[in-house]
């Protein structure tokens, strides 16, 4: 006997995982003593704040997916599960990267080797790629099963939209591995291209399909 999937339970479980990820960020804050406690707490707060709002943005993207489609099957559940797993793991390299770069700034360029910087960019790039790959695949699966033309176009748009995120992440990973532009932070700055590529994609997509998404 085949049972219908319950979207509300999947969303509830996903929200619980996002809440747990936020909790992990809080409990991982370091408590230090000494004269420099205010300075260290400030740098730790910056890393926590940025990581927290990135987590909120990921939750909003996840939330929007379930607002744009009611379709769900085992494939979407599988992609969603991988997404949640990566989110839990992703929080730590992101927080570590921000904390390391913040400390690097306050220490006037000291305390971080080239190899450590490469590893941080790689961890960030791989996590970023996997997260948006899962989101793109979820949209693609829903698009393939959609029976409404307007809704199918919306799902197709976001499939390609988040695929752009994956492509830029691959470029960042390649820059990190080759160490090209590492000194000036090229593997990080490359993510600024996402806005441009998404704008060009939206313009081309709307023109081709005569829509406004």
Residue, then its C-alpha position, 0 to 999 in steps of 0.5 A: x500500500x502506497x501512502x501519500x507524503x505529508x509535507x507538514x511533517x517534512x517541513x517540521x523536521x526541517x525546521x527542527x534541524x535548522x533550529x538545531x544548527x542555530x543552537x550549535x552555533x551558540x554553544x560553540x562560542x568560545x568563552x575566554x578570560x583575560x584582558x582581551x576578553x572584549x576584543x575576542x568576544x567581538x570577533x566571535x560575535x561577528x562570526x556568529x552573527x554572519x553565520x546566523x543570518x546566512x542560516x536564516x537565508x538558507x531557511x528562507x530558500x527552503x521555505x520558499x520551495x515548499x510555498x512554490x510547489x505542493x509536490x513531494x516524493x521520495x526523491x525530494x525527501x532524499x535531496x532535502x535530507x542531504x541538504x539538511x545534513x550539509x547545513x549542519x556541517x556547513x555551519x562550522x566551516x563558515x563560522x571558522x572562516x569568518x572567525x579566522x578572517x576577522x582575527x586576520x584583520x585585527x592581527x594585521x595579516x598574521x596568524x594564518x597560513x596559505x594552506x589553512x586559507x586554501x582549506x577554508x575556501x575549499x570547505x566553504x566551496x564544497x558546502x556551498x555547492x552541495x547545498x545549492x545543488x540539493x535545492x536545484x535538484x528539488x526544484x528540478x524534480x518538482x518541475x518534471x512532475x508539475x502539470x501546471x504550465x505557469x508553475x512549471x516555468x517558475x520551478x524551471x526558473x529556480x532550477x536554473x537560478x540555483x544551478x548558477x550558484x553551484x557553477x560559481x562554487x565550482x569556480x571558487x573551488x578551482x581557484x582554491x585548488x590552483x591557489x590562483x589569486x589566493x592572496x587577494x581572496x579571489x576564491x571568495x570574491x568570485x561569489x560576487x558574480x552570482x548577482x550578475x549571472x542571476x540577473x542575466x539569466x532572469x532577463x534571458x528567461x523572461x524574454x524567452x518565455x514571455x514571463x516576469x519572474 
